[in-house]
Amino acid sequence: MSFHLNLIFRLLLILILVFTAMFIFNQELYYSFAFICSLIVLLFVEFYFYQKKFYNTIDRIVLAMLYEDYSLKSSKPQDNELLNNLHKLYLKRQADQQKNEVRELVYLNILNSLETGILIFERKDDQLEVFFINDYFTKLFDIPNIRTWYNLNRLLPSLTDHLVQLNFKESKGSIDIQIEQESKQTFMLQTSTTISQEQEYFIVLLDSIQNVLDKKEKDTWENLMKIISHEIMNSLTPIHSLAHNTQEILNETDNLSEEDIDDIKLSVQTIVNRTNHLQQFIDNYRKLTMLPSPKKQLVNLKGLLTNTLKTLLPIFEKHQITVETNLADTQAIQVDKQQLEQVLINLLTNAIHAVCKQPTRNISVRLFEKNNRVLIDIADSGNGVPEEIKHKIFIPFYTTREEGAGIGLPLSKNIVELHKGYLTYQRREETTVFSINLPLY
């Protein structure tokens, strides 16, 4: 029976009982009259709760949609058309809400996967609040996921001051931002405004210029190395072969004076030595340009560092170097064990060379986790890299040591970047620190 028929039936039943009660009262049948009146009261109570149940159902659905609570269980079809239509509207809004949540999750994953810092402000009552900040931005500046302008201004005053100078208008340019005690870094800054549903948003995009320059510089060097390797190899092979053949012939001949033969032998030996040197030079080039893809496996970094330090222990003892370690029990991560071990050996060897002739000979190794990344800091008490050449230390074959080949740091940087990490240098107080930064996942 439909809702309206139920309603009409109850009202008719109450009217009939009312007229019946009046008739019985006129007949002076007071007990029967009292009984009929009791029935009328009960019917009114039942009618009230029947109506209340109907409106409570409507109220529950409307409030659920108002507060976007779509956890109500689906009910059976009702006889009331209003309730059915309202329930259909609720189910439609529920489906739309689920689609919006999925769409929002996809958008968030896309924004958080971009290697561009994204910061979005929302204007509320002439005040700016942080509406969204992506993961790359928080990791880049090593800050938490803040939500207020006050906290952002406290952590990155150089950025907020620049935005205030722009008067929060659309712009495109560069900005120097200092992160904690590190030197300033230059970023490409692009800002824009948008209005959605009468709400104003201010969008800030930050790209590291240094990352772009490093990549271009690296690509340029790799292309140059491939060309040089090809050209020099084409010349070295016949020279090396002819030099060896000439040396063999001269060893067997007696027609030349001994002085001439010695001169020729010396010349040929010099050629051989130079070709061997050039061959080694090319081999070093190949190490940089033909670095194999990492064969990743789950590696415990604390164990890897401990074993590497044990390998170098005789050298530490020979030069009377004090090694301090602070190795946290970090998560095991997917890396190429041999490649990462080579990076550690390169950095520790550089640290040994930096302190071996110093009065104070200290090397410290620290392993720790931070912001879903694992960091290895290798610090030494050496004099550090002169300010005027520190930008060259990752350039292939650039070295300040006579016995150095100039491939240790570039090779290490390439290996770390193949693991989606980065290798950085900085001077902290009286120590030189090379830091390996790798993702946990």
C-alpha positions, 0 to 999 in steps of 0.5 A, a space after each residue: 500500500 502506498 504512503 498516501 493510501 496509508 495516510 488516507 486510511 488512518 485519517 478515515 479510521 480516526 474520523 469513523 471512530 470519532 463519529 462512533 464515539 459521538 454516537 455512543 456518547 449520545 446513547 449514554 454508553 459511557 464505558 464504550 465511549 471511553 474505550 472508543 476514545 482510547 482507540 482514537 488516542 492510540 490511533 493518533 499516537 500511531 499516526 504521529 510515529 508513522 509521520 515521524 518515521 517518514 520525515 526522519 527518513 527524509 531528514 537522515 538522507 538530506 543531512 547525509 548529503 548536506 555533510 557528504 556522509 555517504 556511508 548509509 546502507 542502501 534500503 529497499 524500494 519504498 512505496 513512497 515516490 518522494 522517498 524513492 526519488 530522494 534515495 535515487 538522488 542520494 545514490 547518485 550523489 554517492 557515486 559522484 562523490 566516489 568518482 571525485 575521490 578517485 579523481 582527486 587521488 589520481 590528481 594528487 598522485 600526479 602532482 606528488 610525482 612531478 619533480 617540480 615544487 608546487 605550492 597553492 595558496 587559498 585566499 580566505 578573508 584577505 588572508 592566504 592559507 596553504 591549500 596544497 603543497 606537493 611532496 617534491 616541495 617538502 623534500 626539496 626544502 626539507 620542511 613538513 607539510 605546513 598549512 599556514 602562511 606563518 609557518 611558511 614565512 618562518 621556514 622559508 622567509 626568502 620565498 615569502 618575502 619575494 611573493 610579497 614583493 610580487 604582490 601575489 601577481 602573475 610572474 615568471 623569473 628566478 629566485 635565490 632561496 637558502 635552505 637552512 645553513 646551506 648555500 643559496 640555490 637558484 630556482 625558476 619561479 612561476 606564479 599565477 592566479 585562478 578563481 574557482 567557484 568564487 574562491 581565489 587561488 595563488 599557484 607557485 611553481 619552483 624548478 631547480 635551475 641547478 638540476 637543469 644545468 647539471 643534467 645539461 652539463 652531464 649530457 654534454 660531457 657524455 656526448 663529448 666523451 663518446 666522440 673523443 673515445 671513438 676518435 682516439 681509439 681509432 688512432 691509438 690502435 694502429 700506433 700501438 701496434 706499429 710501436 710494438 712491431 718496431 720495437 720487436 724489429 729493433 731488438 733483432 737488428 745489428 745494422 745500426 749503431 748501438 747509440 742509434 738503437 738506444 735512441 730508437 728504443 727509447 723513442 719507441 718505448 716512450 710511444 708505448 708508454 704514452 699509448 698505455 697512458 692514453 689507453 688508461 685515459 680511454 678506459 676511464 672515459 668508458 667507465 663514465 659513459 658506459 656505466 651499466 644499469 644498476 642490478 638492484 637488490 635489497 641491501 642493508 646499508 649499515 652492514 655495507 658501510 661497516 664492511 667497507 670501513 673494515 676494508 679500509 681499516 689498514 689505510 686508516 691505521 697507516 695514516 693514524 686517522 680517527 674514524 667516528 661512525 653514527 650508523 642508524 638501523 635504517 630500512 634496507 633499500 634496493 640498490 646495486 651493492 657493488 656500485 654503491 660500495 664503489 661510491 663509498 670507497 671513492 668518497 672515503 679515499 678522497 677523505 683519506 687524501 684530504 686528512 692524511 697530511 693534516 695535524 688533525 685527522 678525523 673522518 666521520 660517517 653518518 647513516 640516517 633516515 629523513 623524509 622518506 629518504 636515507 642519507 649517508 654523510 662522509 665528513 673529514 677534517 681536511 681543508 676542503 675544496 677552495 671556493 673558486 673551484 668547488 663548482 668543478 669537482 664533479 666535472 670528469 677528469 678535473 683533479 687537483 691531485 697529481 696522482 688523481 684521475 679525476 673520475 672518482 667524484 663524477 663516477 660516484 655522482 653518476 652512480 647515485 643519480 642512476 639510483 634516483 638519488 643525488 650526491 652533494 658537497 658542502 662545507 660545514 663549520 670546519 668539516 668537508 661533507 659529501 652527502 649521498 641522498 637515496 630514496 627509501 622506496 
